[in-house]
Amino acid sequence: MNFYPKRRRMPQVMIVSLIDIFAILLIFVIVSTQFRKEQPAVTIRLPESKRATTAAPKREPIVLTISKESQLFWDNNPVDIERLAPLLKQLVLQDPATFFALNADRDAPFGMVMRVLDGLKEAGVKGSLTAFMERPK
């Protein structure tokens, strides 16, 4: 006869160790996140390059974006092509080491790209211009 039946313990999940793991994962995600400058909200398809190399800029570039419809944007702000050269000239006079980048849609008219490049040269921008390209998948 069994006068003292064994009681089965209810299964328990140890939450303390799970909280520690969650805290470590949270710290890892926060530390490994890269904070990037917000890109313009213009949808463009970039041209592809098989031999392009990536250059790490010393500071954030001023991004000139040309959309498929020949619209020109300075970071997020639309700019008229006739006003581009005077704006750039004023900026270059203030800081000659200003870094520019060109972000043009694959279907953007080449004439518009050339007008932007002419505006850069007219403003006195020297050196090479960084262009953003997609890598083939």
Secondary structure, 3 states (H helix, E strand, C coil): CCCCCCCCCCCCCCHHHHHHHHHHHHHHHHHHCCCCCCCCCCCCCCCECCCCCCCCCCCCCEEEEECCCCCEEECCEEECHHHHHHHHHHHHHHCCCCCEEEEECCCCCHHHHHHHHHHHHHCCCCCCCEECCECCC
